[in-house]
Amino acid sequence: MSNTPMAASPLTRAVLEIDEYASGLGWDQPARLFALVDTARLRAQEPGLAAQLGLGEEQESTGLTPIEQDELPTGKALDEFLGTIAWPDAVVGCALTVERLMLPPSAEAQVPQGLSEGKLTKWVAEHPDRQEVRMTVAVLRDGARESALRLREKDTPTEVLTGPDLIPGLAEALAATFAD
């Protein structure tokens, strides 16, 4: 895609491509799950699907192609859903984009103890320092990880933070989908 840096690793480019796609859909969207497949292998083994996805020969052959999966089920906790996933061998990685409310680390000391999950969610939603964020996290079977974090108040491609350890809990949950 146009805003993904060419010098970045294939995994970073895939994360930024998914972030750009999610950004184009706007905010207040459901979580989205993607399989990551090797672009060259996809073109060789599934030329019809590759053509349908717009992956012509001019496309980079060392990249990863994100393929959006069916909509995630509503009414089921994300961690429970991720625990039910098993990927076929052709999938070299997976990615998830999800929106959440986050607080800065300075607010951790203010969190009231003993709140139920519902009351904690309400407390965070009403906190004056809360930030709406879109997190995109990807993992590969080999253990590589990458994340992108976009703040709603700074919703531009140049303000997207990237790094392998930005959202470790979600990365762990995605990595577990490849466990035997």
C-alpha positions as CSV (number, residue, x, y, z in Angstrom):
1,M,0.0,0.0,0.0
2,S,1.0,3.6,-0.5
3,N,1.9,4.5,3.1
4,T,3.9,1.4,4.0
5,P,7.7,2.0,4.1
6,M,9.6,-0.2,1.6
7,A,12.6,-0.5,4.0
8,A,10.6,-2.2,6.7
9,S,10.5,-5.9,7.2
10,P,7.7,-7.9,5.5
11,L,5.9,-8.3,8.9
12,T,6.1,-4.6,9.6
13,R,4.7,-3.8,6.1
14,A,1.9,-6.3,6.6
15,V,1.0,-4.7,10.0
16,L,1.0,-1.2,8.5
17,E,-1.1,-2.4,5.5
18,I,-3.7,-3.8,7.9
19,D,-3.6,-0.6,10.0
20,E,-4.2,1.4,6.8
21,Y,-7.0,-0.8,5.7
22,A,-8.7,-0.6,9.2
23,S,-8.2,3.2,9.1
24,G,-10.0,3.4,5.9
25,L,-13.0,1.7,7.5
26,G,-13.2,4.4,10.2
27,W,-13.5,4.1,13.9
28,D,-15.9,2.1,16.1
29,Q,-15.3,-1.1,14.1
30,P,-15.4,-4.7,15.3
31,A,-12.1,-6.6,15.8
32,R,-10.8,-8.1,12.5
33,L,-8.7,-11.2,12.2
34,F,-6.2,-11.8,9.3
35,A,-4.3,-14.8,8.1
36,L,-0.8,-13.9,6.8
37,V,0.4,-16.0,3.9
38,D,3.7,-15.9,1.9
39,T,2.9,-13.8,-1.2
40,A,5.2,-15.8,-3.6
41,R,3.7,-19.1,-2.4
42,L,0.2,-17.8,-2.7
43,R,0.9,-16.7,-6.3
44,A,2.4,-20.1,-7.2
45,Q,-0.2,-22.3,-5.4
46,E,-3.3,-20.2,-5.8
47,P,-3.0,-18.0,-8.9
48,G,-6.7,-17.4,-9.1
49,L,-6.9,-16.2,-5.5
50,A,-3.7,-14.1,-6.0
51,A,-5.3,-12.4,-9.1
52,Q,-8.5,-11.8,-7.2
53,L,-6.4,-10.1,-4.4
54,G,-4.6,-8.0,-7.0
55,L,-1.2,-9.7,-6.5
56,G,0.3,-9.4,-9.9
57,E,3.9,-10.2,-10.8
58,E,4.9,-6.6,-10.2
59,Q,4.1,-7.1,-6.5
60,E,7.0,-7.9,-4.1
61,S,7.6,-11.6,-3.9
62,T,9.2,-11.6,-0.4
63,G,6.2,-10.1,1.3
64,L,3.2,-11.3,3.3
65,T,-0.3,-11.0,2.2
66,P,-3.0,-10.4,4.8
67,I,-6.3,-12.3,4.1
68,E,-9.2,-11.1,6.3
69,Q,-11.1,-13.9,7.9
70,D,-14.8,-14.2,8.7
71,E,-16.2,-11.7,11.2
72,L,-15.4,-12.6,14.8
73,P,-18.3,-13.9,16.8
74,T,-20.1,-11.4,19.0
75,G,-20.9,-12.3,22.5
76,K,-17.7,-14.3,23.0
77,A,-14.6,-12.9,24.8
78,L,-11.7,-12.3,22.4
79,D,-9.3,-14.4,24.4
80,E,-11.8,-17.3,24.4
81,F,-12.3,-17.0,20.7
82,L,-8.6,-16.9,20.0
83,G,-8.2,-20.1,22.0
84,T,-10.4,-21.9,19.4
85,I,-8.3,-21.1,16.3
86,A,-6.1,-23.5,14.5
87,W,-4.4,-22.4,11.3
88,P,-3.5,-24.6,8.3
89,D,0.1,-25.0,7.3
90,A,-0.1,-22.5,4.5
91,V,-0.7,-19.7,7.0
92,V,2.7,-18.4,8.2
93,G,1.2,-15.9,10.6
94,C,-1.8,-14.0,11.8
95,A,-2.8,-10.5,12.7
96,L,-5.6,-8.9,14.6
97,T,-6.8,-5.3,14.7
98,V,-9.0,-4.2,17.6
99,E,-10.0,-0.9,19.2
100,R,-9.8,-0.3,22.9
101,L,-9.7,2.4,25.6
102,M,-6.3,2.8,27.2
103,L,-5.0,4.8,30.1
104,P,-1.5,6.2,30.5
105,P,0.8,4.4,32.9
106,S,0.4,7.3,35.4
107,A,-3.3,6.3,35.8
108,E,-2.5,2.8,37.1
109,A,-2.2,4.0,40.7
110,Q,-5.7,5.5,40.5
111,V,-7.5,2.3,39.5
112,P,-9.9,1.4,42.3
113,Q,-9.3,-2.1,43.7
114,G,-11.9,-4.8,43.6
115,L,-14.0,-3.6,40.7
116,S,-15.9,-6.1,38.6
117,E,-14.9,-6.2,34.9
118,G,-18.0,-4.2,34.0
119,K,-17.3,-1.5,36.6
120,L,-13.7,-1.3,35.6
121,T,-14.6,-0.9,32.0
122,K,-17.0,1.9,33.0
123,W,-14.4,3.5,35.2
124,V,-11.8,3.5,32.3
125,A,-14.4,4.9,29.9
126,E,-15.1,7.8,32.2
127,H,-11.5,8.6,33.1
128,P,-10.4,12.0,31.7
129,D,-7.0,10.7,30.5
130,R,-8.4,7.7,28.5
131,Q,-7.3,7.3,24.9
132,E,-9.1,5.5,22.2
133,V,-6.6,3.3,20.3
134,R,-6.6,0.9,17.4
135,M,-4.1,-1.9,17.9
136,T,-2.9,-4.1,15.1
137,V,-0.8,-7.0,16.2
138,A,0.8,-9.7,14.0
139,V,2.8,-12.8,14.8
140,L,4.6,-15.4,12.7
141,R,4.9,-19.1,13.3
142,D,8.7,-18.5,13.8
143,G,8.0,-16.2,16.8
144,A,8.5,-12.8,15.1
145,R,6.1,-10.1,16.2
146,E,5.1,-6.6,15.2
147,S,2.5,-4.1,16.4
148,A,1.0,-0.8,15.3
149,L,-0.8,1.5,17.6
150,R,-3.0,4.4,16.4
151,L,-4.5,7.0,18.7
152,R,-7.9,8.3,17.6
153,E,-6.9,11.8,18.5
154,K,-3.8,11.5,16.2
155,D,-5.4,9.6,13.4
156,T,-2.8,10.0,10.6
157,P,-0.4,7.5,9.1
158,T,2.6,9.5,10.3
159,E,1.5,9.2,14.0
160,V,1.2,5.3,14.0
161,L,3.6,3.8,16.5
162,T,5.2,0.5,15.6
163,G,7.3,-2.0,17.5
164,P,7.4,-5.7,18.4
165,D,6.6,-5.3,22.1
166,L,3.9,-2.6,22.2
167,I,1.0,-5.0,23.0
168,P,2.7,-8.1,24.5
169,G,-0.5,-9.8,25.9
170,L,-2.3,-9.7,22.5
171,A,0.9,-10.9,20.8
172,E,1.0,-13.9,23.2
173,A,-2.6,-14.7,22.6
174,L,-2.1,-14.7,18.8
175,A,1.1,-16.8,19.1
176,A,-0.9,-19.4,21.1
177,T,-3.1,-19.9,18.0
178,F,0.0,-21.7,16.4
179,A,0.7,-23.9,19.4
180,D,0.4,-27.6,18.8
